[in-house]
Amino acid sequence: MALINCDFFSESLQIETSMTVILPPTANRREKYKTLWLLHGYNGDNTSWHRNTAIERYVSDTGIAVVMPDGNKSFYTDMVYGMPYWTFISEELPDIAQSYFPLSTKREENSIAGLSMGGYGAFKLAFSYPERYCSAGSFSGALDLPSGLEQAVDDRDWKAIFGENPVITDTENDLKWLLKQNMEKGRKLPALYQCCGTKDFLYDSNISFNNYLGHLSASFTYEEDAGYEHTWEYWDLKIQHYLKWLKTEGFYN
């Protein structure tokens, strides 16, 4: 495997930023690799998954690449009082990563997942650009904004991201609204994987979103795990489950 910390200048953010990339041991310019885009949580950065889980070892025999970008504390949005991280993560990052590394651009060869804030970001990208991803995963995701976030997000950060008196319902930042738009327009959605621990402070948010998936008759896989909280112990376990699930979905052999 090759583990690469890639520092680069972002035109949309107008700052230097980073992504951590795992490439298969046989990576070469003659082959484009299936890619898992893996998003960090609210207090993390591009190194979080690699530092806190054995993700490099878990993908070692899959033949897939992993791209882990830095999304700051943005909730992967164009912040009201901050930087345009949605523009960065949805438009600029794919172009840069796929130009620097031998990564496939095919829908069936791209999956996206994340934890907590990253679970929200992963589903937001999957619902906004269903033509890009064949599958999407959320681990303890903040899926029903702003439910449950008073315990996790600093009020100043919340205002910087969404504004003083934000309206999220029925906007591009509302996952339920995005999902409904796709269903009503008959778009092909990515295969969806959602999980949460029963002692997680975002458990109720996950139940609410899971019920909404069922209400819309969307196809999804849901797992809840008794006793688990909002911890890396849980996410290290569930990224392994997600990779096995991807295999059953035919993402890799």
C-alpha positions as CSV (number, residue, x, y, z in Angstrom):
1,M,0.0,0.0,0.0
2,A,1.0,3.6,-0.5
3,L,0.0,6.2,2.1
4,I,0.3,9.7,0.8
5,N,-0.3,13.0,2.6
6,C,-1.0,15.4,-0.2
7,D,-0.8,19.1,0.6
8,F,-2.2,21.5,-2.1
9,F,-3.6,24.9,-2.7
10,S,-7.4,25.1,-3.0
11,E,-8.6,27.7,-5.4
12,S,-12.1,27.7,-3.8
13,L,-10.9,27.9,-0.2
14,Q,-8.0,30.2,-1.0
15,I,-5.8,28.3,1.5
16,E,-3.4,25.4,1.6
17,T,-5.2,22.2,2.6
18,S,-4.6,18.5,2.7
19,M,-5.9,15.1,1.8
20,T,-4.6,11.7,2.9
21,V,-4.7,9.0,0.2
22,I,-4.3,5.2,0.3
23,L,-3.4,3.6,-3.0
24,P,-3.3,-0.2,-3.7
25,P,0.2,-1.7,-3.9
26,T,-0.2,-2.3,-7.7
27,A,-1.2,1.3,-8.4
28,N,-0.1,2.5,-11.8
29,R,-1.1,5.0,-14.4
30,R,-2.5,2.4,-16.8
31,E,-5.4,1.5,-14.4
32,K,-8.0,3.6,-12.7
33,Y,-8.9,2.5,-9.2
34,K,-12.2,2.1,-7.4
35,T,-12.3,4.8,-4.7
36,L,-13.8,5.1,-1.3
37,W,-14.1,8.8,-0.3
38,L,-14.0,8.9,3.5
39,L,-15.1,11.9,5.5
40,H,-14.1,12.9,9.0
41,G,-16.2,14.2,11.9
42,Y,-16.6,17.6,13.5
43,N,-13.4,17.7,15.4
44,G,-11.3,15.8,12.9
45,D,-9.2,16.4,9.8
46,N,-7.8,14.4,6.9
47,T,-5.6,12.2,9.2
48,S,-8.4,11.2,11.6
49,W,-9.4,7.9,10.0
50,H,-5.8,6.8,9.5
51,R,-4.8,7.7,13.1
52,N,-7.8,6.2,14.8
53,T,-8.6,3.1,12.8
54,A,-6.6,0.5,10.9
55,I,-8.2,1.6,7.6
56,E,-4.9,1.1,5.7
57,R,-4.8,-2.6,6.8
58,Y,-8.6,-3.1,6.2
59,V,-8.4,-2.1,2.6
60,S,-5.0,-3.8,1.9
61,D,-6.6,-6.8,0.1
62,T,-9.5,-4.9,-1.6
63,G,-7.7,-3.2,-4.4
64,I,-9.5,0.1,-3.8
65,A,-8.1,3.5,-3.1
66,V,-9.2,5.7,-0.2
67,V,-9.3,9.5,-0.3
68,M,-9.7,11.3,3.1
69,P,-10.0,15.1,2.7
70,D,-9.9,17.9,5.3
71,G,-13.3,19.4,5.7
72,N,-12.6,21.5,8.8
73,K,-15.6,22.2,11.0
74,S,-17.8,23.1,8.0
75,F,-20.4,20.4,8.0
76,Y,-19.3,20.2,4.4
77,T,-21.3,23.4,3.5
78,D,-20.5,26.7,2.0
79,M,-20.3,28.5,5.4
80,V,-22.2,31.7,5.9
81,Y,-19.3,33.2,7.9
82,G,-16.4,31.1,6.6
83,M,-15.1,29.2,3.7
84,P,-17.0,27.4,0.8
85,Y,-16.3,23.9,1.8
86,W,-19.3,22.5,-0.1
87,T,-17.9,23.9,-3.3
88,F,-14.5,22.5,-2.3
89,I,-15.6,19.0,-1.4
90,S,-18.2,18.6,-4.2
91,E,-16.5,20.3,-7.1
92,E,-12.8,21.0,-6.6
93,L,-11.6,18.0,-4.6
94,P,-12.8,15.3,-7.1
95,D,-11.1,17.1,-10.0
96,I,-7.8,17.5,-8.1
97,A,-7.7,14.0,-6.6
98,Q,-8.6,12.3,-9.9
99,S,-5.9,14.4,-11.7
100,Y,-3.2,13.6,-9.1
101,F,-3.9,9.9,-8.7
102,P,-5.2,7.0,-10.9
103,L,-8.8,7.1,-9.6
104,S,-11.8,6.1,-11.5
105,T,-14.5,8.6,-12.4
106,K,-17.1,5.9,-13.0
107,R,-20.2,5.9,-10.8
108,E,-20.0,2.2,-10.2
109,E,-16.4,2.6,-9.0
110,N,-17.0,5.4,-6.4
111,S,-18.4,5.1,-2.9
112,I,-18.6,7.7,-0.2
113,A,-18.9,7.4,3.6
114,G,-18.2,9.3,6.8
115,L,-18.7,9.5,10.6
116,S,-20.8,12.0,12.5
117,M,-20.5,15.3,10.6
118,G,-18.9,13.2,7.8
119,G,-22.0,10.9,7.7
120,Y,-24.0,13.9,7.0
121,G,-21.5,15.1,4.4
122,A,-21.5,11.7,2.7
123,F,-25.2,11.5,2.4
124,K,-25.4,15.1,1.3
125,L,-23.0,14.4,-1.5
126,A,-24.7,11.1,-2.4
127,F,-28.2,12.8,-2.6
128,S,-26.9,15.9,-4.4
129,Y,-24.9,13.9,-7.0
130,P,-26.4,10.4,-7.2
131,E,-24.8,10.1,-10.6
132,R,-21.4,10.0,-9.0
133,Y,-21.6,7.3,-6.4
134,C,-22.9,3.8,-6.4
135,S,-23.0,3.6,-2.6
136,A,-22.9,5.8,0.5
137,G,-22.4,5.1,4.2
138,S,-23.1,7.0,7.4
139,F,-21.6,6.0,10.8
140,S,-23.3,7.7,13.7
141,G,-24.2,10.5,11.3
142,A,-25.8,13.9,12.1
143,L,-28.6,13.1,9.6
144,D,-31.5,15.1,11.0
145,L,-30.2,18.6,11.5
146,P,-30.1,20.2,13.9
147,S,-31.4,17.4,16.1
148,G,-29.0,16.3,18.8
149,L,-26.2,18.7,17.9
150,E,-26.4,21.0,20.9
151,Q,-24.2,18.5,22.7
152,A,-21.5,18.5,20.0
153,V,-21.3,21.7,18.0
154,D,-20.2,24.9,19.5
155,D,-22.8,27.7,19.1
156,R,-20.3,30.0,17.4
157,D,-19.4,27.3,14.9
158,W,-23.1,26.6,14.2
159,K,-23.7,30.2,13.5
160,A,-20.6,30.4,11.3
161,I,-21.7,27.5,9.3
162,F,-25.5,28.1,8.9
163,G,-26.0,31.7,10.1
164,E,-27.7,33.4,13.0
165,N,-31.2,32.0,12.5
166,P,-30.7,29.3,10.0
167,V,-33.5,27.7,8.0
168,I,-32.4,24.1,7.1
169,T,-35.7,22.4,6.5
170,D,-36.5,22.1,2.8
171,T,-33.2,23.4,1.7
172,E,-30.1,21.9,0.0
173,N,-28.7,21.3,3.6
174,D,-31.7,19.2,4.5
175,L,-31.0,15.5,3.8
176,K,-34.7,14.5,4.0
177,W,-35.5,17.2,1.4
178,L,-32.7,16.1,-0.9
179,L,-33.8,12.5,-0.6
180,K,-37.4,13.3,-1.3
181,Q,-36.4,15.3,-4.4
182,N,-34.5,12.4,-5.8
183,M,-37.4,9.9,-5.1
184,E,-40.0,12.2,-6.7
185,K,-37.8,12.7,-9.8
186,G,-37.2,8.9,-10.1
187,R,-33.4,9.3,-9.9
188,K,-31.3,6.2,-9.2
189,L,-30.0,6.5,-5.7
190,P,-26.7,5.0,-4.4
191,A,-27.1,1.9,-2.2
192,L,-27.3,3.3,1.3
193,Y,-25.8,2.0,4.6
194,Q,-26.6,3.6,7.9
195,C,-25.5,2.6,11.4
196,C,-25.5,4.0,14.9
197,G,-24.9,2.9,18.5
198,T,-27.9,2.9,20.8
199,K,-26.1,5.0,23.4
200,D,-24.9,7.6,20.9
201,F,-26.3,11.1,21.4
202,L,-27.2,11.1,17.7
203,Y,-29.2,7.9,18.0
204,D,-32.6,9.7,18.0
205,S,-31.5,11.7,14.9
206,N,-30.6,8.4,13.2
207,I,-33.9,6.8,14.1
208,S,-35.7,9.8,12.7
209,F,-33.8,9.6,9.4
210,N,-34.2,5.9,9.2
211,N,-37.9,6.1,9.7
212,Y,-38.0,8.7,6.9
213,L,-36.1,6.3,4.6
214,G,-38.8,3.7,5.3
215,H,-41.6,6.2,4.8
216,L,-40.3,7.0,1.3
217,S,-39.7,3.3,0.6
218,A,-36.1,3.9,-0.1
219,S,-33.7,0.9,-0.3
220,F,-31.2,0.9,2.6
221,T,-29.2,-1.2,5.0
222,Y,-29.5,-0.2,8.7
223,E,-27.6,-1.5,11.6
224,E,-27.8,-0.4,15.3
225,D,-25.5,-1.7,17.9
226,A,-26.4,-1.9,21.6
227,G,-24.3,-0.1,24.1
228,Y,-22.0,1.8,21.7
229,E,-21.5,5.5,22.1
230,H,-20.0,8.2,19.8
231,T,-16.5,6.7,19.8
232,W,-13.6,5.5,17.6
233,E,-14.1,2.0,19.0
234,Y,-17.4,1.9,17.2
235,W,-16.3,3.5,14.0
236,D,-13.2,1.2,13.7
237,L,-15.7,-1.7,13.9
238,K,-18.2,-0.3,11.5
239,I,-15.7,0.7,8.8
240,Q,-14.9,-3.0,8.6
241,H,-18.6,-3.8,8.3
242,Y,-19.0,-1.2,5.6
243,L,-16.1,-2.7,3.6
244,K,-17.7,-6.1,3.9
245,W,-21.0,-4.7,2.8
246,L,-19.4,-3.0,-0.2
247,K,-18.1,-6.4,-1.2
248,T,-21.6,-7.9,-1.0
249,E,-22.8,-5.0,-3.2
250,G,-20.2,-6.0,-5.8
251,F,-18.0,-2.9,-5.3
252,Y,-14.9,-5.1,-5.2
253,N,-14.1,-8.8,-5.4
